[in-house]
Amino acid sequence: MTPKQYADAIDRLGLSQRSAAAFLGVGERQSRRWIAGENAIPESVAKLLRLMIRLKLRPDDVS
């Protein structure tokens, strides 16, 4: 997943960077680094976000 795909995914799920970080169990700084392309987005995060979008799940549905 590219940084743009990550940003688009969290936007499609109605998440801010802060709420995405909380949902994914990482710090806000880590989420910012993913969007900036400073750190690779873990495949597990990418798969979860893609699956949620495909199945039209909201964060409340899976937390």
PyMOL Python script that loads the backbone (N, CA, C, O; Angstrom):
from pymol import cmd

cmd.read_pdbstr("""\
ATOM      1  N   MET A   1       0.858  -1.172   0.000  1.00  0.00           N
ATOM      2  CA  MET A   1       0.000   0.000   0.000  1.00  0.00           C
ATOM      3  C   MET A   1       0.904   1.234   0.000  1.00  0.00           C
ATOM      4  O   MET A   1       1.852   1.332   0.779  1.00  0.00           O
ATOM      5  N   THR A   2       0.592   2.147  -0.873  1.00  0.00           N
ATOM      6  CA  THR A   2       1.357   3.387  -0.936  1.00  0.00           C
ATOM      7  C   THR A   2       0.838   4.371   0.118  1.00  0.00           C
ATOM      8  O   THR A   2      -0.256   4.192   0.653  1.00  0.00           O
ATOM      9  N   PRO A   3       1.619   5.397   0.410  1.00  0.00           N
ATOM     10  CA  PRO A   3       1.132   6.409   1.352  1.00  0.00           C
ATOM     11  C   PRO A   3      -0.196   7.035   0.904  1.00  0.00           C
ATOM     12  O   PRO A   3      -1.078   7.278   1.728  1.00  0.00           O
ATOM     13  N   LYS A   4      -0.334   7.295  -0.396  1.00  0.00           N
ATOM     14  CA  LYS A   4      -1.587   7.875  -0.894  1.00  0.00           C
ATOM     15  C   LYS A   4      -2.745   6.897  -0.720  1.00  0.00           C
ATOM     16  O   LYS A   4      -3.848   7.299  -0.349  1.00  0.00           O
ATOM     17  N   GLN A   5      -2.502   5.622  -0.984  1.00  0.00           N
ATOM     18  CA  GLN A   5      -3.559   4.626  -0.801  1.00  0.00           C
ATOM     19  C   GLN A   5      -3.968   4.543   0.665  1.00  0.00           C
ATOM     20  O   GLN A   5      -5.150   4.398   0.975  1.00  0.00           O
ATOM     21  N   TYR A   6      -2.992   4.635   1.567  1.00  0.00           N
ATOM     22  CA  TYR A   6      -3.293   4.631   3.005  1.00  0.00           C
ATOM     23  C   TYR A   6      -4.157   5.843   3.357  1.00  0.00           C
ATOM     24  O   TYR A   6      -5.184   5.707   4.020  1.00  0.00           O
ATOM     25  N   ALA A   7      -3.737   7.018   2.912  1.00  0.00           N
ATOM     26  CA  ALA A   7      -4.503   8.238   3.204  1.00  0.00           C
ATOM     27  C   ALA A   7      -5.912   8.139   2.633  1.00  0.00           C
ATOM     28  O   ALA A   7      -6.878   8.508   3.300  1.00  0.00           O
ATOM     29  N   ASP A   8      -6.037   7.643   1.406  1.00  0.00           N
ATOM     30  CA  ASP A   8      -7.359   7.483   0.788  1.00  0.00           C
ATOM     31  C   ASP A   8      -8.210   6.474   1.553  1.00  0.00           C
ATOM     32  O   ASP A   8      -9.411   6.675   1.733  1.00  0.00           O
ATOM     33  N   ALA A   9      -7.583   5.388   2.003  1.00  0.00           N
ATOM     34  CA  ALA A   9      -8.321   4.343   2.726  1.00  0.00           C
ATOM     35  C   ALA A   9      -8.881   4.869   4.040  1.00  0.00           C
ATOM     36  O   ALA A   9     -10.049   4.644   4.356  1.00  0.00           O
ATOM     37  N   ILE A  10      -8.052   5.568   4.804  1.00  0.00           N
ATOM     38  CA  ILE A  10      -8.572   6.049   6.091  1.00  0.00           C
ATOM     39  C   ILE A  10      -9.643   7.109   5.860  1.00  0.00           C
ATOM     40  O   ILE A  10     -10.588   7.220   6.641  1.00  0.00           O
ATOM     41  N   ASP A  11      -9.498   7.889   4.789  1.00  0.00           N
ATOM     42  CA  ASP A  11     -10.523   8.873   4.457  1.00  0.00           C
ATOM     43  C   ASP A  11     -11.833   8.176   4.080  1.00  0.00           C
ATOM     44  O   ASP A  11     -12.904   8.577   4.534  1.00  0.00           O
ATOM     45  N   ARG A  12     -11.745   7.140   3.254  1.00  0.00           N
ATOM     46  CA  ARG A  12     -12.948   6.391   2.854  1.00  0.00           C
ATOM     47  C   ARG A  12     -13.640   5.755   4.053  1.00  0.00           C
ATOM     48  O   ARG A  12     -14.859   5.581   4.054  1.00  0.00           O
ATOM     49  N   LEU A  13     -12.861   5.409   5.073  1.00  0.00           N
ATOM     50  CA  LEU A  13     -13.433   4.802   6.274  1.00  0.00           C
ATOM     51  C   LEU A  13     -13.900   5.850   7.287  1.00  0.00           C
ATOM     52  O   LEU A  13     -14.382   5.508   8.367  1.00  0.00           O
ATOM     53  N   GLY A  14     -13.755   7.114   6.932  1.00  0.00           N
ATOM     54  CA  GLY A  14     -14.211   8.190   7.810  1.00  0.00           C
ATOM     55  C   GLY A  14     -13.312   8.427   9.001  1.00  0.00           C
ATOM     56  O   GLY A  14     -13.759   8.922  10.036  1.00  0.00           O
ATOM     57  N   LEU A  15     -12.037   8.075   8.858  1.00  0.00           N
ATOM     58  CA  LEU A  15     -11.086   8.218   9.957  1.00  0.00           C
ATOM     59  C   LEU A  15     -10.152   9.402   9.729  1.00  0.00           C
ATOM     60  O   LEU A  15      -9.706   9.647   8.608  1.00  0.00           O
ATOM     61  N   SER A  16      -9.866  10.123  10.789  1.00  0.00           N
ATOM     62  CA  SER A  16      -8.812  11.130  10.747  1.00  0.00           C
ATOM     63  C   SER A  16      -7.494  10.403  10.997  1.00  0.00           C
ATOM     64  O   SER A  16      -7.496   9.218  11.330  1.00  0.00           O
ATOM     65  N   GLN A  17      -6.385  11.092  10.841  1.00  0.00           N
ATOM     66  CA  GLN A  17      -5.106  10.456  11.162  1.00  0.00           C
ATOM     67  C   GLN A  17      -5.082  10.024  12.631  1.00  0.00           C
ATOM     68  O   GLN A  17      -4.581   8.948  12.960  1.00  0.00           O
ATOM     69  N   ARG A  18      -5.612  10.846  13.487  1.00  0.00           N
ATOM     70  CA  ARG A  18      -5.630  10.538  14.919  1.00  0.00           C
ATOM     71  C   ARG A  18      -6.493   9.313  15.211  1.00  0.00           C
ATOM     72  O   ARG A  18      -6.073   8.409  15.934  1.00  0.00           O
ATOM     73  N   SER A  19      -7.699   9.286  14.647  1.00  0.00           N
ATOM     74  CA  SER A  19      -8.582   8.149  14.913  1.00  0.00           C
ATOM     75  C   SER A  19      -8.084   6.880  14.226  1.00  0.00           C
ATOM     76  O   SER A  19      -8.275   5.782  14.749  1.00  0.00           O
ATOM     77  N   ALA A  20      -7.448   7.015  13.062  1.00  0.00           N
ATOM     78  CA  ALA A  20      -6.860   5.849  12.382  1.00  0.00           C
ATOM     79  C   ALA A  20      -5.753   5.252  13.243  1.00  0.00           C
ATOM     80  O   ALA A  20      -5.669   4.034  13.405  1.00  0.00           O
ATOM     81  N   ALA A  21      -4.922   6.102  13.783  1.00  0.00           N
ATOM     82  CA  ALA A  21      -3.835   5.624  14.639  1.00  0.00           C
ATOM     83  C   ALA A  21      -4.395   4.882  15.857  1.00  0.00           C
ATOM     84  O   ALA A  21      -3.916   3.803  16.206  1.00  0.00           O
ATOM     85  N   ALA A  22      -5.402   5.462  16.496  1.00  0.00           N
ATOM     86  CA  ALA A  22      -6.006   4.819  17.662  1.00  0.00           C
ATOM     87  C   ALA A  22      -6.629   3.479  17.271  1.00  0.00           C
ATOM     88  O   ALA A  22      -6.454   2.485  17.976  1.00  0.00           O
ATOM     89  N   PHE A  23      -7.350   3.446  16.161  1.00  0.00           N
ATOM     90  CA  PHE A  23      -7.993   2.223  15.700  1.00  0.00           C
ATOM     91  C   PHE A  23      -6.962   1.136  15.404  1.00  0.00           C
ATOM     92  O   PHE A  23      -7.168  -0.030  15.743  1.00  0.00           O
ATOM     93  N   LEU A  24      -5.860   1.516  14.777  1.00  0.00           N
ATOM     94  CA  LEU A  24      -4.829   0.553  14.383  1.00  0.00           C
ATOM     95  C   LEU A  24      -3.852   0.218  15.509  1.00  0.00           C
ATOM     96  O   LEU A  24      -3.002  -0.659  15.357  1.00  0.00           O
ATOM     97  N   GLY A  25      -3.976   0.913  16.633  1.00  0.00           N
ATOM     98  CA  GLY A  25      -3.124   0.619  17.787  1.00  0.00           C
ATOM     99  C   GLY A  25      -1.699   1.121  17.646  1.00  0.00           C
ATOM    100  O   GLY A  25      -0.761   0.529  18.180  1.00  0.00           O
ATOM    101  N   VAL A  26      -1.546   2.227  16.915  1.00  0.00           N
ATOM    102  CA  VAL A  26      -0.228   2.843  16.757  1.00  0.00           C
ATOM    103  C   VAL A  26      -0.312   4.298  17.194  1.00  0.00           C
ATOM    104  O   VAL A  26      -1.404   4.836  17.376  1.00  0.00           O
ATOM    105  N   GLY A  27       0.824   4.920  17.359  1.00  0.00           N
ATOM    106  CA  GLY A  27       0.850   6.332  17.720  1.00  0.00           C
ATOM    107  C   GLY A  27       0.517   7.216  16.528  1.00  0.00           C
ATOM    108  O   GLY A  27       0.649   6.804  15.376  1.00  0.00           O
ATOM    109  N   GLU A  28       0.088   8.425  16.818  1.00  0.00           N
ATOM    110  CA  GLU A  28      -0.227   9.374  15.751  1.00  0.00           C
ATOM    111  C   GLU A  28       0.991   9.636  14.871  1.00  0.00           C
ATOM    112  O   GLU A  28       0.865   9.790  13.656  1.00  0.00           O
ATOM    113  N   ARG A  29       2.154   9.686  15.482  1.00  0.00           N
ATOM    114  CA  ARG A  29       3.384   9.926  14.733  1.00  0.00           C
ATOM    115  C   ARG A  29       3.601   8.839  13.681  1.00  0.00           C
ATOM    116  O   ARG A  29       4.031   9.129  12.565  1.00  0.00           O
ATOM    117  N   GLN A  30       3.302   7.578  14.043  1.00  0.00           N
ATOM    118  CA  GLN A  30       3.473   6.477  13.098  1.00  0.00           C
ATOM    119  C   GLN A  30       2.534   6.639  11.915  1.00  0.00           C
ATOM    120  O   GLN A  30       2.943   6.426  10.774  1.00  0.00           O
ATOM    121  N   SER A  31       1.296   7.008  12.160  1.00  0.00           N
ATOM    122  CA  SER A  31       0.339   7.222  11.074  1.00  0.00           C
ATOM    123  C   SER A  31       0.825   8.343  10.159  1.00  0.00           C
ATOM    124  O   SER A  31       0.731   8.234   8.936  1.00  0.00           O
ATOM    125  N   ARG A  32       1.340   9.412  10.743  1.00  0.00           N
ATOM    126  CA  ARG A  32       1.880  10.517   9.935  1.00  0.00           C
ATOM    127  C   ARG A  32       3.063  10.050   9.093  1.00  0.00           C
ATOM    128  O   ARG A  32       3.210  10.457   7.941  1.00  0.00           O
ATOM    129  N   ARG A  33       3.906   9.192   9.672  1.00  0.00           N
ATOM    130  CA  ARG A  33       5.060   8.674   8.920  1.00  0.00           C
ATOM    131  C   ARG A  33       4.609   7.814   7.748  1.00  0.00           C
ATOM    132  O   ARG A  33       5.229   7.851   6.685  1.00  0.00           O
ATOM    133  N   TRP A  34       3.545   7.042   7.922  1.00  0.00           N
ATOM    134  CA  TRP A  34       3.025   6.232   6.819  1.00  0.00           C
ATOM    135  C   TRP A  34       2.538   7.145   5.690  1.00  0.00           C
ATOM    136  O   TRP A  34       2.823   6.894   4.519  1.00  0.00           O
ATOM    137  N   ILE A  35       1.811   8.191   6.041  1.00  0.00           N
ATOM    138  CA  ILE A  35       1.290   9.104   5.024  1.00  0.00           C
ATOM    139  C   ILE A  35       2.425   9.860   4.332  1.00  0.00           C
ATOM    140  O   ILE A  35       2.356  10.131   3.133  1.00  0.00           O
ATOM    141  N   ALA A  36       3.459  10.194   5.086  1.00  0.00           N
ATOM    142  CA  ALA A  36       4.602  10.912   4.516  1.00  0.00           C
ATOM    143  C   ALA A  36       5.540   9.995   3.732  1.00  0.00           C
ATOM    144  O   ALA A  36       6.446  10.467   3.045  1.00  0.00           O
ATOM    145  N   GLY A  37       5.323   8.696   3.838  1.00  0.00           N
ATOM    146  CA  GLY A  37       6.194   7.755   3.144  1.00  0.00           C
ATOM    147  C   GLY A  37       7.514   7.511   3.841  1.00  0.00           C
ATOM    148  O   GLY A  37       8.442   6.966   3.244  1.00  0.00           O
ATOM    149  N   GLU A  38       7.609   7.910   5.109  1.00  0.00           N
ATOM    150  CA  GLU A  38       8.842   7.735   5.877  1.00  0.00           C
ATOM    151  C   GLU A  38       9.016   6.305   6.368  1.00  0.00           C
ATOM    152  O   GLU A  38      10.143   5.845   6.556  1.00  0.00           O
ATOM    153  N   ASN A  39       7.910   5.601   6.577  1.00  0.00           N
ATOM    154  CA  ASN A  39       7.930   4.206   7.004  1.00  0.00           C
ATOM    155  C   ASN A  39       6.989   3.414   6.117  1.00  0.00           C
ATOM    156  O   ASN A  39       5.964   3.920   5.661  1.00  0.00           O
ATOM    157  N   ALA A  40       7.353   2.166   5.881  1.00  0.00           N
ATOM    158  CA  ALA A  40       6.491   1.282   5.091  1.00  0.00           C
ATOM    159  C   ALA A  40       5.230   0.945   5.898  1.00  0.00           C
ATOM    160  O   ALA A  40       5.280   0.773   7.116  1.00  0.00           O
ATOM    161  N   ILE A  41       4.132   0.859   5.206  1.00  0.00           N
ATOM    162  CA  ILE A  41       2.869   0.490   5.837  1.00  0.00           C
ATOM    163  C   ILE A  41       2.853  -1.032   5.939  1.00  0.00           C
ATOM    164  O   ILE A  41       2.983  -1.723   4.928  1.00  0.00           O
ATOM    165  N   PRO A  42       2.695  -1.556   7.147  1.00  0.00           N
ATOM    166  CA  PRO A  42       2.692  -3.016   7.299  1.00  0.00           C
ATOM    167  C   PRO A  42       1.600  -3.672   6.448  1.00  0.00           C
ATOM    168  O   PRO A  42       0.501  -3.135   6.306  1.00  0.00           O
ATOM    169  N   GLU A  43       1.913  -4.812   5.900  1.00  0.00           N
ATOM    170  CA  GLU A  43       0.952  -5.525   5.050  1.00  0.00           C
ATOM    171  C   GLU A  43      -0.322  -5.850   5.822  1.00  0.00           C
ATOM    172  O   GLU A  43      -1.408  -5.844   5.244  1.00  0.00           O
ATOM    173  N   SER A  44      -0.207  -6.133   7.115  1.00  0.00           N
ATOM    174  CA  SER A  44      -1.410  -6.439   7.909  1.00  0.00           C
ATOM    175  C   SER A  44      -2.343  -5.234   7.979  1.00  0.00           C
ATOM    176  O   SER A  44      -3.562  -5.397   7.931  1.00  0.00           O
ATOM    177  N   VAL A  45      -1.796  -4.040   8.090  1.00  0.00           N
ATOM    178  CA  VAL A  45      -2.606  -2.816   8.104  1.00  0.00           C
ATOM    179  C   VAL A  45      -3.258  -2.629   6.743  1.00  0.00           C
ATOM    180  O   VAL A  45      -4.451  -2.341   6.657  1.00  0.00           O
ATOM    181  N   ALA A  46      -2.483  -2.790   5.686  1.00  0.00           N
ATOM    182  CA  ALA A  46      -3.012  -2.635   4.334  1.00  0.00           C
ATOM    183  C   ALA A  46      -4.153  -3.618   4.083  1.00  0.00           C
ATOM    184  O   ALA A  46      -5.193  -3.238   3.545  1.00  0.00           O
ATOM    185  N   LYS A  47      -3.962  -4.870   4.467  1.00  0.00           N
ATOM    186  CA  LYS A  47      -5.004  -5.882   4.248  1.00  0.00           C
ATOM    187  C   LYS A  47      -6.264  -5.561   5.029  1.00  0.00           C
ATOM    188  O   LYS A  47      -7.370  -5.683   4.504  1.00  0.00           O
ATOM    189  N   LEU A  48      -6.105  -5.151   6.278  1.00  0.00           N
ATOM    190  CA  LEU A  48      -7.266  -4.810   7.096  1.00  0.00           C
ATOM    191  C   LEU A  48      -8.052  -3.665   6.459  1.00  0.00           C
ATOM    192  O   LEU A  48      -9.273  -3.750   6.325  1.00  0.00           O
ATOM    193  N   LEU A  49      -7.365  -2.606   6.071  1.00  0.00           N
ATOM    194  CA  LEU A  49      -8.057  -1.459   5.485  1.00  0.00           C
ATOM    195  C   LEU A  49      -8.737  -1.832   4.174  1.00  0.00           C
ATOM    196  O   LEU A  49      -9.878  -1.435   3.936  1.00  0.00           O
ATOM    197  N   ARG A  50      -8.055  -2.585   3.325  1.00  0.00           N
ATOM    198  CA  ARG A  50      -8.666  -3.013   2.054  1.00  0.00           C
ATOM    199  C   ARG A  50      -9.905  -3.879   2.295  1.00  0.00           C
ATOM    200  O   ARG A  50     -10.928  -3.715   1.630  1.00  0.00           O
ATOM    201  N   LEU A  51      -9.800  -4.788   3.242  1.00  0.00           N
ATOM    202  CA  LEU A  51     -10.925  -5.678   3.554  1.00  0.00           C
ATOM    203  C   LEU A  51     -12.107  -4.884   4.100  1.00  0.00           C
ATOM    204  O   LEU A  51     -13.254  -5.132   3.727  1.00  0.00           O
ATOM    205  N   MET A  52     -11.827  -3.942   4.975  1.00  0.00           N
ATOM    206  CA  MET A  52     -12.901  -3.124   5.536  1.00  0.00           C
ATOM    207  C   MET A  52     -13.622  -2.347   4.439  1.00  0.00           C
ATOM    208  O   MET A  52     -14.848  -2.240   4.446  1.00  0.00           O
ATOM    209  N   ILE A  53     -12.851  -1.808   3.501  1.00  0.00           N
ATOM    210  CA  ILE A  53     -13.468  -1.060   2.402  1.00  0.00           C
ATOM    211  C   ILE A  53     -14.285  -2.002   1.530  1.00  0.00           C
ATOM    212  O   ILE A  53     -15.425  -1.693   1.182  1.00  0.00           O
ATOM    213  N   ARG A  54     -13.716  -3.140   1.175  1.00  0.00           N
ATOM    214  CA  ARG A  54     -14.411  -4.094   0.298  1.00  0.00           C
ATOM    215  C   ARG A  54     -15.717  -4.585   0.923  1.00  0.00           C
ATOM    216  O   ARG A  54     -16.725  -4.723   0.232  1.00  0.00           O
ATOM    217  N   LEU A  55     -15.697  -4.849   2.239  1.00  0.00           N
ATOM    218  CA  LEU A  55     -16.886  -5.376   2.918  1.00  0.00           C
ATOM    219  C   LEU A  55     -17.773  -4.280   3.500  1.00  0.00           C
ATOM    220  O   LEU A  55     -18.793  -4.557   4.132  1.00  0.00           O
ATOM    221  N   LYS A  56     -17.367  -3.031   3.276  1.00  0.00           N
ATOM    222  CA  LYS A  56     -18.120  -1.877   3.762  1.00  0.00           C
ATOM    223  C   LYS A  56     -18.297  -1.910   5.278  1.00  0.00           C
ATOM    224  O   LYS A  56     -19.381  -1.663   5.807  1.00  0.00           O
ATOM    225  N   LEU A  57     -17.196  -2.224   5.957  1.00  0.00           N
ATOM    226  CA  LEU A  57     -17.202  -2.243   7.413  1.00  0.00           C
ATOM    227  C   LEU A  57     -16.696  -0.925   7.956  1.00  0.00           C
ATOM    228  O   LEU A  57     -15.805  -0.302   7.378  1.00  0.00           O
ATOM    229  N   ARG A  58     -17.255  -0.512   9.046  1.00  0.00           N
ATOM    230  CA  ARG A  58     -16.819   0.686   9.752  1.00  0.00           C
ATOM    231  C   ARG A  58     -15.943   0.250  10.922  1.00  0.00           C
ATOM    232  O   ARG A  58     -16.047  -0.889  11.379  1.00  0.00           O
ATOM    233  N   PRO A  59     -15.092   1.130  11.407  1.00  0.00           N
ATOM    234  CA  PRO A  59     -14.239   0.755  12.545  1.00  0.00           C
ATOM    235  C   PRO A  59     -15.026   0.202  13.726  1.00  0.00           C
ATOM    236  O   PRO A  59     -14.552  -0.711  14.404  1.00  0.00           O
ATOM    237  N   ASP A  60     -16.208   0.731  13.985  1.00  0.00           N
ATOM    238  CA  ASP A  60     -17.027   0.220  15.091  1.00  0.00           C
ATOM    239  C   ASP A  60     -17.468  -1.229  14.861  1.00  0.00           C
ATOM    240  O   ASP A  60     -17.757  -1.952  15.814  1.00  0.00           O
ATOM    241  N   ASP A  61     -17.516  -1.646  13.606  1.00  0.00           N
ATOM    242  CA  ASP A  61     -17.921  -3.014  13.281  1.00  0.00           C
ATOM    243  C   ASP A  61     -16.853  -4.041  13.650  1.00  0.00           C
ATOM    244  O   ASP A  61     -17.164  -5.213  13.866  1.00  0.00           O
ATOM    245  N   VAL A  62     -15.615  -3.610  13.721  1.00  0.00           N
ATOM    246  CA  VAL A  62     -14.527  -4.568  13.955  1.00  0.00           C
ATOM    247  C   VAL A  62     -13.758  -4.324  15.260  1.00  0.00           C
ATOM    248  O   VAL A  62     -12.853  -5.093  15.584  1.00  0.00           O
ATOM    249  N   SER A  63     -14.093  -3.283  16.006  1.00  0.00           N
ATOM    250  CA  SER A  63     -13.357  -3.062  17.252  1.00  0.00           C
ATOM    251  C   SER A  63     -14.006  -3.711  18.433  1.00  0.00           C
ATOM    252  O   SER A  63     -13.497  -3.610  19.550  1.00  0.00           O
TER     253      SER A  63
END
""", "prot")
cmd.dss("prot")
cmd.show_as("cartoon", "prot")
cmd.util.cbc("prot")
cmd.orient("prot")
